[in-house]
Amino acid sequence: MRADPEARALARLLVLRFADYPGDPYYDLYFDRPAASATHLHEALVGLEARLSSSPYLAGEEYSLADIAYVPWIYRVESRLRFDLSPYPAIGEWAERLAERPAVAAERDVVAALFGR
């Protein structure tokens, strides 16, 4: 976590609001819940896309706990749900930027090995 209290608060808020982004819509589709909707997932990804269009990382200019919390699920949206992420270029660029980090690259490789992407 960053030293700046505002940046820390934003990262914590994003982690707490994970369900609003890919969390709930992802699980609804994955578990075929009554609320399942590709439209809901798209709307969540549009919100995430907007955030990443204005900064390189979820909580601003630096890598944070929020990025760590979100990136595994973005990989799974694509691999497990076979959801096309190409309409969300900022998400794709962010995921590639994070994959430069060894731990994130390892997670991406595990997801690819498990789910074929």
Backbone bond lengths (Angstrom), bond angles and torsions (degrees), N, CA, C in turn:
res aa  C-N    CA-C-N  psi(-1)  N-CA   C-N-CA  omega(-1)  CA-C   N-CA-C  phi
1 M - - - 1.455 - - 1.528 108.55 -
2 R 1.298 113.90 144.42 1.456 119.83 -178.99 1.518 111.13 -73.89
3 A 1.324 115.70 162.26 1.461 121.17 -179.64 1.523 112.02 -74.17
4 D 1.317 116.95 -30.86 1.458 122.44 -177.73 1.541 110.35 -66.34
5 P 1.345 118.63 121.85 1.463 120.93 -177.32 1.527 113.17 -60.58
6 E 1.314 117.44 -36.27 1.468 120.02 179.85 1.535 110.62 -65.19
7 A 1.324 117.03 -43.20 1.463 121.31 179.32 1.531 110.69 -66.27
8 R 1.326 117.11 -39.59 1.470 120.00 177.37 1.520 110.75 -63.65
9 A 1.323 116.29 -43.31 1.462 120.57 179.91 1.522 110.94 -62.91
10 L 1.320 116.99 -41.84 1.459 120.12 179.19 1.527 110.74 -64.08
11 A 1.316 117.41 -44.15 1.474 120.53 178.29 1.526 110.48 -60.40
12 R 1.318 117.34 -43.96 1.478 120.35 178.54 1.524 111.21 -63.37
13 L 1.324 116.30 -43.36 1.462 120.43 179.04 1.524 110.95 -60.68
14 L 1.316 116.83 -43.59 1.463 119.80 178.96 1.523 111.97 -62.88
15 V 1.318 116.90 -40.41 1.469 119.76 177.38 1.526 109.82 -63.51
16 L 1.324 116.88 -43.57 1.464 120.07 179.07 1.522 112.16 -65.44
17 R 1.324 117.02 -31.22 1.466 121.20 -178.90 1.520 112.63 -92.59
18 F 1.310 117.22 13.33 1.464 120.84 -178.50 1.521 111.72 -51.10
19 A 1.307 117.07 -38.49 1.461 120.24 -178.67 1.527 111.79 -59.17
20 D 1.324 117.15 -30.03 1.465 120.47 179.67 1.529 112.46 -71.48
21 Y 1.298 116.56 -28.12 1.460 119.06 -178.62 1.525 107.11 -90.27
22 P 1.304 121.21 -116.49 1.459 113.69 -175.77 1.516 114.85 -80.49
23 G 1.335 118.85 -12.96 1.461 122.09 -172.95 1.516 115.92 -51.62
24 D 1.307 118.44 -77.55 1.468 120.68 -177.01 1.519 113.09 -61.17
25 P 1.338 119.60 -48.00 1.466 118.06 179.02 1.534 112.62 -59.71
26 Y 1.331 117.07 -36.65 1.465 120.70 177.35 1.521 110.23 -62.60
27 Y 1.329 116.32 -53.25 1.459 119.51 -177.66 1.521 112.21 -65.17
28 D 1.315 117.49 -34.22 1.464 119.58 176.37 1.523 110.36 -58.75
29 L 1.314 116.54 -45.54 1.470 120.03 179.17 1.519 111.60 -70.81
30 Y 1.318 116.66 -44.37 1.466 120.01 -176.65 1.527 111.84 -61.53
31 F 1.327 116.46 -42.03 1.462 120.51 -178.92 1.532 112.88 -95.25
32 D 1.323 116.91 6.52 1.463 123.15 179.15 1.531 111.36 51.92
33 R 1.324 114.74 47.39 1.466 121.22 177.84 1.524 109.93 -73.21
34 P 1.316 117.75 160.43 1.473 120.47 179.55 1.528 113.83 -55.93
35 A 1.314 118.06 -31.15 1.468 121.14 -179.17 1.534 112.34 -82.87
36 A 1.333 117.79 1.43 1.463 121.15 -175.64 1.519 111.71 -58.36
37 S 1.320 114.42 131.86 1.465 119.36 -178.87 1.518 109.66 -161.67
38 A 1.317 115.79 125.47 1.461 119.98 174.10 1.528 109.95 -62.55
39 T 1.323 116.52 -30.01 1.465 120.69 178.01 1.521 110.64 -64.16
40 H 1.332 117.40 -41.67 1.468 120.29 178.35 1.528 110.67 -63.45
41 L 1.333 116.11 -41.11 1.458 118.76 178.62 1.527 109.83 -65.77
42 H 1.306 116.93 -42.85 1.467 120.51 177.22 1.531 110.50 -57.29
43 E 1.329 117.64 -46.39 1.468 121.07 179.73 1.521 111.48 -60.61
44 A 1.328 116.68 -40.53 1.460 120.15 177.82 1.523 110.51 -64.58
45 L 1.326 116.39 -41.57 1.462 119.79 179.76 1.521 111.71 -68.92
46 V 1.317 117.97 -32.58 1.467 121.05 175.33 1.532 109.52 -61.84
47 G 1.320 117.63 -41.58 1.462 120.89 177.32 1.521 111.84 -63.87
48 L 1.314 115.87 -42.05 1.462 120.26 177.87 1.528 110.44 -66.71
49 E 1.318 116.17 -40.21 1.468 121.43 177.44 1.531 110.74 -59.57
50 A 1.320 116.43 -43.91 1.469 120.66 -179.90 1.524 110.85 -61.64
51 R 1.321 116.03 -43.49 1.469 119.69 179.46 1.520 110.09 -62.05
52 L 1.329 117.28 -44.07 1.462 120.95 -176.58 1.525 112.69 -78.18
53 S 1.307 117.73 -13.56 1.461 120.76 175.79 1.521 111.54 -75.04
54 S 1.332 115.76 -20.63 1.460 119.18 -177.16 1.529 113.66 -105.79
55 S 1.323 117.81 -6.62 1.462 120.24 176.44 1.529 109.05 -155.87
56 P 1.323 117.33 154.75 1.469 119.54 -176.21 1.531 114.47 -71.87
57 Y 1.320 116.37 -21.57 1.462 120.85 -179.72 1.523 108.68 -131.38
58 L 1.295 117.00 163.58 1.465 120.46 -173.99 1.524 113.61 -59.62
59 A 1.322 116.79 -39.22 1.464 119.56 -176.75 1.523 112.26 -102.90
60 G 1.320 117.65 17.84 1.457 119.16 176.93 1.506 113.73 131.42
61 E 1.305 114.70 -138.45 1.464 121.64 -172.15 1.522 114.05 -86.24
62 E 1.332 117.12 -9.05 1.466 119.94 -176.51 1.526 111.20 -128.83
63 Y 1.301 115.30 150.28 1.460 125.13 174.16 1.535 108.74 -56.09
64 S 1.336 116.44 137.15 1.465 119.03 -178.12 1.524 111.00 -145.87
65 L 1.297 114.66 179.12 1.455 122.08 176.85 1.528 111.50 -56.78
66 A 1.324 117.74 -32.64 1.468 120.64 178.84 1.529 110.62 -61.26
67 D 1.311 117.54 -42.68 1.463 120.62 178.66 1.528 110.61 -62.63
68 I 1.311 115.30 -42.60 1.463 120.55 179.23 1.528 110.58 -61.12
69 A 1.316 116.80 -38.85 1.468 120.83 -178.10 1.524 112.26 -71.04
70 Y 1.313 118.04 -34.86 1.466 121.18 -172.83 1.522 114.65 -89.16
71 V 1.308 118.36 -37.10 1.463 119.86 -168.59 1.532 113.98 -59.84
72 P 1.326 121.71 -38.62 1.470 118.23 179.17 1.533 112.74 -60.30
73 W 1.316 115.77 -35.14 1.468 119.00 -177.77 1.515 111.53 -76.41
74 I 1.300 117.34 -30.03 1.468 119.64 174.61 1.523 108.98 -64.70
75 Y 1.318 117.29 -43.48 1.467 119.96 176.49 1.531 110.52 -60.14
76 R 1.317 116.89 -38.48 1.461 120.21 -178.90 1.532 113.33 -75.10
77 V 1.312 117.26 -30.82 1.471 119.90 174.90 1.524 108.97 -57.07
78 E 1.304 115.15 -42.33 1.459 119.98 -178.65 1.528 111.68 -76.40
79 S 1.328 117.00 -45.78 1.462 119.40 -173.09 1.527 113.75 -81.87
80 R 1.309 118.20 -45.77 1.467 120.58 -176.81 1.516 112.71 -80.55
81 L 1.323 115.72 -41.05 1.467 119.04 -178.22 1.526 112.21 -91.88
82 R 1.329 115.88 -10.22 1.474 121.04 -176.70 1.528 110.75 57.20
83 F 1.332 115.38 37.90 1.462 122.31 -179.34 1.519 108.14 -87.06
84 D 1.313 116.72 127.11 1.458 122.14 -178.50 1.525 110.31 -72.91
85 L 1.329 115.96 117.31 1.458 120.54 179.51 1.527 113.04 -96.10
86 S 1.321 117.81 1.62 1.468 119.29 -178.43 1.532 113.62 -61.95
87 P 1.345 120.86 -26.91 1.468 118.99 175.79 1.533 114.16 -71.56
88 Y 1.320 117.30 -1.18 1.458 122.55 -176.60 1.536 108.78 -121.66
89 P 1.338 118.11 73.37 1.469 120.20 -173.85 1.523 114.40 -62.48
90 A 1.316 118.16 -34.84 1.472 119.30 -179.92 1.526 110.41 -66.25
91 I 1.333 117.49 -35.97 1.467 120.59 176.41 1.526 109.30 -65.20
92 G 1.317 117.06 -43.72 1.460 120.36 178.89 1.520 112.68 -62.01
93 E 1.315 116.50 -43.07 1.468 120.57 178.73 1.526 110.86 -64.96
94 W 1.321 116.26 -41.05 1.462 121.37 178.04 1.526 110.39 -62.03
95 A 1.344 116.40 -46.13 1.467 120.38 -179.04 1.529 110.41 -62.37
96 E 1.321 117.17 -39.50 1.466 120.17 177.22 1.527 111.32 -67.31
97 R 1.307 116.89 -40.28 1.473 121.41 177.92 1.537 109.08 -61.01
98 L 1.319 116.27 -43.46 1.465 119.31 179.65 1.521 111.64 -67.82
99 A 1.333 116.84 -33.07 1.470 120.45 -178.53 1.528 112.25 -66.22
100 E 1.326 117.37 -11.03 1.463 120.21 174.18 1.527 110.82 -71.99
101 R 1.305 116.96 -15.95 1.461 121.85 178.14 1.531 107.56 -86.33
102 P 1.325 118.59 131.47 1.472 120.76 -174.80 1.534 114.27 -55.35
103 A 1.317 118.30 -42.13 1.472 119.78 -178.17 1.525 111.42 -65.95
104 V 1.318 117.00 -38.36 1.465 120.54 179.43 1.524 109.88 -71.38
105 A 1.316 117.36 -40.36 1.460 120.67 177.22 1.526 110.31 -60.39
106 A 1.323 116.72 -39.32 1.467 120.24 177.67 1.526 110.83 -63.81
107 E 1.328 117.51 -41.31 1.473 121.38 177.54 1.525 110.15 -62.78
108 R 1.317 116.87 -44.79 1.464 120.84 178.63 1.522 110.38 -59.52
109 D 1.321 117.30 -41.65 1.459 121.35 179.92 1.525 111.83 -66.50
110 V 1.318 116.96 -39.20 1.472 120.87 177.31 1.528 110.08 -63.40
111 V 1.316 117.11 -46.29 1.458 120.78 179.13 1.524 110.24 -61.11
112 A 1.316 116.56 -43.43 1.472 120.04 179.34 1.528 111.04 -62.83
113 A 1.329 117.03 -40.82 1.455 120.00 179.27 1.533 111.99 -67.20
114 L 1.326 116.70 -37.75 1.457 120.64 -178.92 1.521 113.16 -74.79
115 F 1.342 116.10 -38.43 1.449 119.24 -169.10 1.526 113.44 -120.56
116 G 1.309 117.37 6.34 1.450 120.14 172.36 1.513 116.61 76.99
117 R 1.303 118.60 24.47 1.476 120.44 175.10 1.480 109.89 -141.79
